[in-house]
């Protein structure tokens, strides 16, 4: 199942970030982010209840404009959000059904 991510601009501790709407995952998943330029950072945030999020994964100062990451170890039913320093041109999550 392929899910398109929708990002909103938010301010976190005085810093502008682009954060996706939450997605409830079925377990391990693949993440693809496309940016206009390189030198982006992003976090994968996870939550058991969809309200309290913690950082599950971080990648800083990427040297490419397309990021493909397999994400393992996420418990089925957990919620995830993606937070990036620049607005992604697109973002997708691929999950097993």
N, C-alpha and C positions, 0 to 999 in steps of 0.2 A: 504494500500500500504506500503510495507516494503522497506526501502532504506538503503543500506549499506553505511557507511561513509568511506571516504578516508582521511587519515591524512598525513600532511606534517610537518616536523620539521622546526620551524621558531624561530628567536630570537626576543623577545619583551623586550625592555628596558634592554638589557643585560642578559635576562633570556631565556633559551631554553624552548619552549613550543611545543606541538604537536597540530596542528590546523586542523580541518576538512575543506574540500571544502564546500562552501556555499550550502544550500539546501533551496529551496522555499517551505514553508509549507502551508497546506490547513487549518490551525487552530491548535487547541489543538493536541498534539502528545505525544507518549511515546518514551522515550530514554532508550536504553540499552548500557552500556559500560562494556567491560570485560577487566581486567588488569591482568598482570602476578602476581602482588603482591598487598597487601593492602597499605594504607596510600597514596592515590592519591587525588589530588584536580582537579576540573574541573569547567569551566565556560560555560554557554550557552550565546552566544552573539546573538543579534538580530539587524536587519536593515530594514528600509523601502525601501531603494534603492539598496541594495546589495553592498554598498561601505563604508558607515559610520556605524560601529558597536558599540553597547553599551552592557554592561553586563545586562542580564535579570535574571540570576540565578547563584548562586555560591554554591559549596559544597566543603569544605576543609577537608583534612585528613580523608578520608573515611576509615572505619575499615573493609571493605570487598573488594574482588577483582571483584565482579559483582555488577553493579549499575543499578537499574531499577527505572526510575523517570517518573511520569506523568507530563507533562508540559501544564499548562492551561493559558489562557489569551493572547496567541499569535494571532495576527490578521491574518486572511487568506491572503496569498500573501506576507507576510513578509519573509525575508531571515534569516536563523540561521546558526551559526557555533559553533562548540564545541572546546574548548581549554583546554588541560590537561597538567599537569606537567610531566607525563610519557606517553610513547606511548601506547595507548590501543591496546590490541591484536585484538579486534573487536569493532565496534560501529554500532548501528542500530537505525533507527527512524521508528516508526509505525504511519502512518497517516490514517485518514478516507479518503475515496475517494469521 
